[in-house]
Amino acid sequence: MKRYLARRMAVMPFLLFGIASIVFLVSRMTPGDPLVTIVGERNLNNPEIVAAAKAQWGLDQSMPQQYASFMKNLVKGNLGTSFSTRQPVMHDLWERLPATLELTIYALLGGVTVGIVLGVLAARHRNKFIDHVSRFFALIGSSLPAFWAGLLLLYVFYARLGWLPGPGRIDPRGLAPNKVTGFYTVDSLLQGDFGLFKDSVMHLILPATVLGWGVVGIVSRLVRASLLDEFSMDYVRVARAMGLRERTVVNTHALRNALLPTITIVAFTFAFLLTGAVLTETVFSWPGVGSYAVNASRTLDYPAIIGVTLLGGTAFLLTNLISDIAYAFADPRIRLS
């Protein structure tokens, strides 16, 4: 185990180095001028302001010089300063990451829970009504665009019915809780403000539903397929022959083995949700990493673009490592080597 972890951790910096290099080159080749963001469109015709801005941000250097300077700062843990916010990118990401993590975790927990329940029911009632319902949810979840689903839910449950609040993390007239974890649901409880806790939970329902809908489809179909495979195994036949209740056979014996493939999928899904919540955060005005990435792409904010990409790459590498370790612990037949 220790050797495996050491090898994986040793490879990660080189992978992140490669990701950073590719993103650096691609961002520089993207059409557009970041000086519009830095100095403003009105000042583009002022040579003195443009020259001073280029010198300040290192844009007057050649591409190899910019790359060398970028890598030198990256080794020191410095991702640079955002063109848009004028703050260090690491600071911006650290401020916005809790909002994205909170949304992602609730979406993943809800999606995995509902997906497992639907998958079990679909497997136990194969080719019956509940199986068709599960298949329908999987199809909708995998094909419905997130921005369209978000706008639809906002229109129905916020604009028309008024059952749920609109965009944002809390009511705009309210005050955010004192920051401890950055999770409003947790910090409001630590603060003892149950009204704020309720408000933050209500604001989470719609975006978490949109983000987690696709998870439901993936997990439900995977659990269904895995359970059907387990039902054909000898140990399940023996358990049934012993007269055990079907619920006991499924929940106690078959489901545990059927969930093993789900571990890897859930790990990758978490990383995907963490970095792929761009549209959901934009639709619901969620001040997380996704909306930060949208603004960075729109304004050609090179340091912010690279910072978000490295965060995503790190998330994928870490979740892949954690899923391998969890799989080995869950299945004694697997040995890390």
ABEGO torsion letter per residue (X at the ends): XAAAAAAAAAAAAAAAAAAAAAAAAAAAABBEBAAAAAAEAAAAABAAAAAAAAAAAGAABBAAAAAAAAAAAAAAGBAEBBAAAGBBAAAAAAAAAAAAAAAAAAAAAAAAAAAAAAAAAAAABBGBAAAAAAAAAAAAAAABBAAAAAAAAAAAAAAAAGABBBBEABBAABBBBBBAAGBAAAAAAAAGBAAAAAAAAAAAAAAAAAAAAAAAAAAAAAAAAAAAAAAABAAAAAAAAAGBBAAAAAAAAAAAAAAAAAAAAAAAAAAAAAAAAAAAAAAAGBBBAAAAAAAAAAAGBAAAAAAAAAAAAAAAAAAAAAAAAAAAAABAABBBX
